[in-house]
Amino acid sequence: MGGLSRDRVLHWLGAADHEQRMELMRQVMDPAVRLSVPILGVAIGGWWIQIARRLIWVTSETEDEGRLLELLLDGTMTNTEVMPLAAAEPILIAVPMTRQPANWAFIARLWTEGVRRPFDRPWSKLAKAVHGHGIPTITLDPVSTPVEIACQMVLKGYWHGYLASDEPALANAVAMAYPRQVERIQRATRAPSRASAAATLLEQLIHPGFDPAQGAEATRRYVRRKASIAIMEHNNREQPDRYPWTQVGISERRYYKLLPLFAEKVNGRYILDQDDVVARMRAHLDCVDKERAVRAVALEVLQSHGFTKEAARKWLQRHQPEDAVSAWPRGSGHGYTRSDPHNAAVGDP
């Protein structure tokens, strides 16, 4: 990560003589000028690829563009004031050189280890906007491999609309970057080919669910977790009676929410007879469904008698659904008065 560090930017500034450096500082202090430090520039395979970091003189009037900034100098101008020279996060630009001028370009931010986002901007609030309109973020750490980085670029390009879902490079990139997870899926699901297993894993990677500030390792954990989910979903389809929640016909999450009603937990583990729990839970859910259906019919009957929807619900909180057949709102001509604005029935206090 040395080429992306602030040391690389300082080395570039230090290579200039005094007059050049002063001129650079004047340009950096001018908010109308965007000065970037080149880190990489190469033409390969019909593409121009470059990485650069923009220099910014941070003041109270500096526009907040949502970029991460890194102060370059630890020294001070005075005993109390830190020199506000900063470098924005590295920006990767990849442009196809098939047309002049180019009609599109892929742009991404590069985040290395130690990146910290502002805490007042939680990722759960930003994710939809970033994926819909923001700049993709590629995370790197010392153990990132070239194929992992390439896979991130392809996936981020897909998530941000640069690539279509039928692009063959998607599954190929996943298979090359995460061979262990793809092999695990192929073995567990008996997929006919490596490409088929990679496509199964890709289906789980449609919507990224992690904050890129968590680093490249979070991406690996995310892929491993999604591989496990892909295998579990396959097993649920192929062996529907393998798990107790599939036998009951509910989700795993709801099963464990209901389980305390039917089993006792001892030392952190449930003591249960699975067949007995499944039978009792199924009976419980059937009873709940029946009660819900009866209440829905009672609600329709009350509304057909002239109750408002809110009054009908309130009536059902105080009466048995079976009594709805003989319930009428006041003032309906069935022996009630108009004195109750809430459509109370006879016998209500």
N, C-alpha and C positions, 0 to 999 in steps of 0.2 A: 504494500500500500504506500510505499515511499514516494512514488511519483505523484500521488494524489494528496500528499501531506502539505502542510504549510511550509515545511523546509524547502520543498521544490519551488514554491512561489518566492520565498526569500532568496534562494539561490539565483533565480532569474532576475530579481531586482538587483541583487549584488553584482551581477555580471555587467550591469550598465555603469558608465562613468558618472561622475558627480553631476555634470550638466544634464545628461540624459535622465538621470534619476530625478532631478528637480523638475524637469519637464513632465515626467510621468506623474509625479505627485500633483502638479498643477492640474493635469487632466483628470486624475482620480477625484480631486476635490470639486470638480465641475460636475454638478448633477446632470447636466445635459450630455455628458460624454460617458460612454460605456467602454471601459478598458478591460480587456481580458488577457490573462496570462496563458500562452499556449503550453499545453502539456504533451499533446500527441497530435500528429497529423500524418495520415498515410492514405494512399490510394491503393485499393486492393479489390480485385474481382469486379471491376466496374463500379465500385463504391468509393466515396470519400468519407473517411472516418476521422473525427477530431474530438479531442477532449480539451477543455479550457476552464479556467476559473476567473470569474469577474472580480476585479478589485473595487472596493466600495469604501468611501470615507463616510463613516457613520456619524450622523448628527441627529438632532431632534426633528429635523425636517426631512430626513431620509424616508422615502416612500417604502412602506411595508409590502413587499411582493410575495411574502410567504416563503422566502428562501431561508435556508440555514446559513448563518454567518460564523466565521472563525477569525478571531482576532489574530493578527500576524505577529505583533510585537509585545513582548512582556515588559520592555523598558518603558519609562515614562518621559513625557516632555517636561514635566515639573515633578515636584515631590508628590503631588496628589492626582495629577491628570494623566490618564493612560492614552497613548496615541491611538485614535479610533480608526486605524487602518485595518480593514478586514477583507477576507476573501470569501466569496460565496461558494456553495458546494460545487464540486466538479460537474460539468455538463457534457454529456456525450451527444454528438450529432452524427448521424449516419445518413448520407445523401446518395441516391443512385445517380450516376453520371451519364444516364442514357439520354437526357435531354438538356438543352441549354436555353433558358435557365431551367433548373430543376423544378418539377411540379409538386414535389412533396419531400419531406425529410422526417426521419425518426429522431426524436429528442428525448433524452432521459437524464434524470439526476442520479448521481453515483453517491451512495452513502456507505461509508466505511464504519469500522468498529468505533464505538464511543459516541455515535451521533445521538443528540438529545433534542427532541422536539419540545416546544413550549407546552407546559402542562394544562394551560387554559384552552388547548385545542385538541380534545380527545379524538382519537382515530375513528371511533364509532360515529362521530358527527361529520368527520371529513371524508370518510371513505367513498361515499356515493358521489360527492362532488369531484373528488380527485380522479376516480375511475372514469367519470363521465366527461370531465373537461380539463383535468389537471395534467401535469407532466408525470410520466411514469417514473418510478423510483427503482433502481437496481441496487441491491445490497451486496457488499463485498466484505470478506474477512480473509485472514492469511491462508486459510485452507480452501478457499473457493477455487474450484478447478475451471479451466477454460470452457468445458462443456456445460458446467453449471451456470456460468455467466451467460453463455450463449442461449441456454434454455430460458433463463430469466428474461433475456431480451425478447425472445420469441413469444413467451407467455405474456409479458407486459404489452407487447405489440398487439396481441390478440385481445387482452382485457381492455385496452384503450382504443380498439377499433382500427388498428393499422392492418390487421390480418382477418380474413374470413374464417369461419369455423371449419370449412372443408380444406383448409391449407394443409398439405401433407407434412410440412415442416413441423407442425405442432406435435404430432405423435412421435415423429423421429427425434425431435429435440428432447422430449420427455424420456424416451427409451435410452438415449445416450447419456443423459445427465443423471438419471436415477435407475441404473441397471438392476440393483438389488431389489428395489421395490417392484419393478416391472417383472422380474423373474419370480418374485414371491406371488404376485397376482396370477401369472401364467401357471404356476404350479398348483395354486389353490383352486383356481377356477377351471383348470384344464383348457385354457385358451389355445386355439389351434396354432397361434404364432406369437412371436414377440411383439409384432406390430399391433395385433389385436389386444394383447394385454396392456400395451402402452395407451391404446385408445380408451380402454376401460378406466385407466388411471386419469387420463385427460378429462374424462367426463366429470370427475370429482374436482377438477381444478378450474371449473368455469368461473367461480366467484371467489376471489382471494379473501381470506378471513383473518388476516393478521396485520399488525402495524409494522411497516417496513423499518421503523426505528428500532425494532427488536433485533435486527441484524440478520445476516445470512443464515445463521443456525436456525432461526425461526422458520425460514423457508423450508429447510430440510425436515424439521419436525412436522411442519404442515403437510408435506408430501408423504411422510411416513404415516401420519394419522389418516390421511385420505386413502392410502393404500389399504389400511386396515378396514376402513369403512366400505371400500369397494368389495373386499372379500366377504365382509359380514352381510352386505346386501345381496351378494350372489348366493350365499348359503341360505339366506332367508327365502329367496325365490326357489331354490332347488330343494330345500328341505324345510318346508314351512312349519313342521312340528318339532323342529330341533330345539327351539327356545320356548319357555313357558308363555311369554307375551305373544308369540305368534300363534300359539294354541288358543289363547283367549281372544286374539284378534285385535290387539291394541299395540301401541308403540312401547318400546322398552322403557322410555321415560315415564309414561303413565303407569306401567306395571309396577315400577319401584315406588311411585307415589302412593299406590293403593296397597302395596305389600304390608305396611305396618298394621293394616286392618285385619290381616289374616295370619300373621306370623309374628313371633316374638324374637327380638334381637338380643343375643347373649354374647358379651365380649366382642361387640362390633360385627357379629355375623348372625344372619337369620337362621333360626332352627325351624325347619319346615319339611312337610311331606309335599313334594312338588305336585303330584297328581291331585292331592286333596286341595291344595291352594288353588290350582287351576280350576277345579270344579266349583269351589266356593266363589271364586272371583268371577267366573262366568255367570253363575247364578245371580250374584250381586249386580253385575252390569246389566243382565237381562231385566232385573227388577227396576233398576234405575231408568233403563230405556222405556219400560212400560209406564212408569210414573210420569216420565217426560211426555210420552205420547198422550196419556190421559189428560195432563194439564194443558197440552196444546189444544186438544179437542174442547176442553172446558172453556179455554180462552176464546175460542171461535164461537162457542154457544153464547157466552156472555156478551160478546160484541154483537152477535146477531140479535140479542135482546135489547140492544140499545146502549150498553155500557161503552164508555170510551176505553181505549186500550190500557191507559194508566189505571182507571178505576177497576177494570177487570182484573188486572194483576194484583191490585190491593185487596180486592175481594177474595182472590184465591189464597192470599196470605192468611186469611182469617176463617176460611171455610174449606170443607172437603170438596174436591172437584166434582164428586157425584151430585152435589146439591146445586150445581150450576143450571140444571134443567128447569128448576122452579124459581130461579132468581131473576128479578126484574129491577131495573132502576126506578127510583122514585119519580113520580109524575108520568109514568108510562101508561097509566090507565089500568093498572093491575092492583089497585088498592094502596098505592103509595102516594105520598105528598111530594111537592116540589121544593120542600124546605132545605134539602141537603144538596149543595152544589156539586158534591163529589159522587153523585149517583149511588148513594148508600142503599142497601137492600133492607127489607123488613127484618127486624131482629137485631140490626146493628145498633150499638149504643149511640 
